[in-house]
C-alpha cells in the first residue's frame, strides 16, 4: 500500500499531549504526520498540504470537528476523515458518520486501534474497483439488459432485452 513516500496524516486535536502521542506513534509506524490545534485553520491547511487522511477531534474550541467536517463535505471535499471524541452518545456517532466521517473512535482509545482504522480507511479509499465498467459482463434487470462493454452512443434492442 505504501510507496517510497510515507503516507501523510493530519491530526487535528486541541489536546497537545494527545497530538504529540499520535504524531510520535504514527510516525514510528511509517506515516508522515502533521498536526493542527483546532478546526479553525483546517481549510487553509488543506489548501497548502493534502494529507491522505485526517484524524479529527470532535470537541475543540472555535471550530469543532463536526463543523469542520461538515464544511469540507459541503465543498465536495472527499478527503477521508476519522472522528475522535470523548462523547459516547450514539447520536454524535450517527451524525458524524452521516455527514461524511469514514470512521469514528471514542476516547480513550488504543493507538493500535486507531492505526488499524486508519489502514482500513486508506485501503477502502485506495482500492481499485474489481472491474472497470467496460470490463463487466452485461446484467439483466427484468426486460432490460445493461451492456457495460457497448458504446454508449449505440443503444440496440434485441428480441428479449433492451440494452441500456
C-alpha positions as MATLAB code, in Angstrom:
seq = 'XXXXXXXXXXXXXXXXXXXXXXXXXXXXXXXXXXXXXXXXXXXXXXXXXXXXXXXXXXXXXXXXXXXXXXXXXXXXXXXXXXXXXXXXXXXXXXXXXXXXXXXXXXXXXXXXXXXXXXXXXXXXXXXXXXXXXXXXXXXXXXXXXXXXXXXXXXXXXXXXXXXX';
ca = [
       0.000    0.000    0.000;
       2.794    2.436    0.761;
       5.154    3.882   -1.824;
       8.603    5.371   -1.264;
       6.969    8.465    0.208;
       5.273    7.974    3.569;
       1.515    8.429    3.632;
       0.607   11.838    5.064;
      -1.813   12.019    8.017;
      -3.122   15.250    9.546;
      -4.099   15.095   13.237;
      -6.440   17.903   14.367;
      -6.887   17.967   18.150;
      -6.763   20.667   20.828;
      -5.022   18.358   23.334;
      -1.263   18.872   22.863;
      -0.346   15.664   24.713;
      -2.604   13.559   22.511;
      -1.360   15.295   19.345;
       2.250   14.593   20.317;
       1.494   10.983   21.243;
      -0.289   10.356   17.943;
       2.413   12.102   15.927;
       5.110   10.008   17.607;
       3.221    6.714   17.308;
       2.040    7.157   13.715;
       5.487    8.364   12.644;
       7.009    5.220   14.166;
       4.531    3.250   12.027;
       5.829    4.829    8.822;
       3.435    7.746    8.341;
       4.341   11.394    7.848;
       2.260   13.249   10.435;
       1.395   16.908   10.700;
      -0.786   18.466   13.384;
      -3.246   21.295   13.826;
      -4.615   22.553   17.162;
      -8.216   23.200   16.048;
     -10.571   23.029   13.104;
     -10.423   26.782   12.519;
      -7.390   26.569   10.225;
      -8.251   23.257    8.568;
      -9.405   24.627    5.217;
      -6.334   26.858    4.868;
      -4.064   23.946    5.783;
      -5.675   21.714    3.179;
      -5.014   24.334    0.521;
      -1.275   24.105    1.309;
      -0.973   20.429    2.178;
      -3.070   17.483    1.074;
      -2.855   14.558    3.518;
      -4.217   11.124    2.652;
      -6.412   11.201    5.775;
      -7.467   13.489    8.639;
      -7.853   12.380   12.255;
     -10.211   14.977   13.685;
     -11.246   15.561   17.299;
     -14.939   16.254   17.692;
     -14.814   18.691   20.617;
     -12.472   21.629   20.034;
     -12.661   25.369   20.683;
     -13.607   27.751   17.873;
     -14.477   25.264   15.113;
     -15.323   21.778   16.375;
     -14.568   18.655   14.363;
     -18.159   18.100   13.290;
     -18.428   21.620   11.871;
     -15.017   21.330   10.191;
     -16.006   18.043    8.547;
     -19.414   19.389    7.553;
     -17.690   22.387    5.906;
     -15.354   20.082    3.958;
     -18.214   17.903    2.735;
     -20.259   20.987    1.775;
     -17.383   21.903   -0.561;
     -17.424   18.359   -2.012;
     -14.083   17.545   -0.406;
     -13.976   13.782    0.000;
     -10.734   13.559    1.982;
     -11.068   10.590    4.352;
     -11.679   11.512    7.968;
     -11.754    9.661   11.259;
     -13.501   11.419   14.139;
     -12.194   11.129   17.710;
     -14.334   12.047   20.675;
     -14.781   11.669   24.387;
     -18.546   11.800   23.827;
     -20.159    8.418   23.894;
     -23.636    9.430   22.759;
     -24.917    7.334   19.896;
     -26.389   10.429   18.242;
     -22.928   12.038   17.976;
     -21.558    8.954   16.216;
     -24.550    8.781   13.894;
     -24.374   12.474   12.969;
     -20.616   12.224   12.378;
     -20.994    9.245   10.078;
     -23.998   10.735    8.295;
     -22.173   13.953    7.415;
     -19.288   12.022    5.917;
     -16.860   10.691    8.504;
     -15.246    7.473    7.331;
     -14.913    6.126   10.856;
     -15.429    7.141   14.461;
     -13.374    6.266   17.526;
     -14.258    7.031   21.141;
     -11.747    8.262   23.704;
      -9.913    6.782   25.445;
      -8.603    4.553   22.658;
      -5.594    2.442   21.878;
      -3.188    3.942   19.316;
      -3.043    0.472   17.763;
      -6.805    0.545   17.188;
      -6.531    3.972   15.577;
      -3.732    2.637   13.358;
      -5.921   -0.307   12.307;
      -8.789    2.049   11.492;
      -6.506    4.398    9.529;
      -5.201    1.472    7.490;
      -8.745    0.196    6.869;
      -9.969    3.602    5.670;
      -6.918    4.028    3.438;
      -7.403    0.544    1.958;
     -11.007    1.386    1.099;
     -10.072    4.776   -0.303;
      -7.195    3.472   -2.388;
      -8.925    0.269   -3.507;
      -9.463   -0.053   -7.204;
     -12.758   -1.432   -8.440;
     -12.605   -5.140   -9.245;
     -13.625   -4.422  -12.819;
     -13.875   -1.189  -14.704;
     -17.374   -0.755  -16.160;
     -16.246   -1.667  -19.663;
     -14.827   -4.984  -18.391;
     -18.016   -6.139  -16.667;
     -20.404   -8.744  -18.014;
     -23.817   -7.462  -19.002;
     -26.584   -7.702  -16.415;
     -30.311   -8.250  -16.915;
     -32.986   -6.488  -14.873;
     -36.421   -7.639  -15.997;
     -36.810   -6.639  -19.650;
     -33.627   -4.505  -19.567;
     -30.011   -5.527  -20.014;
     -27.106   -3.269  -19.065;
     -24.279   -3.851  -21.516;
     -21.179   -2.243  -19.969;
     -18.978   -3.036  -22.961;
     -21.280   -1.443  -25.506;
     -20.529    2.023  -26.833;
     -22.875    4.456  -25.027;
     -23.880    6.063  -28.341;
     -25.356    2.878  -29.764;
     -28.347    1.560  -27.883;
     -29.703   -1.512  -29.534;
     -32.738   -3.633  -28.993;
     -32.712   -7.385  -29.072;
     -35.605   -9.792  -29.044;
     -35.670  -10.461  -25.308;
     -33.934   -7.478  -23.697;
     -33.444   -3.771  -24.169;
     -29.785   -2.842  -23.863;
     -29.103    0.374  -21.991;
];
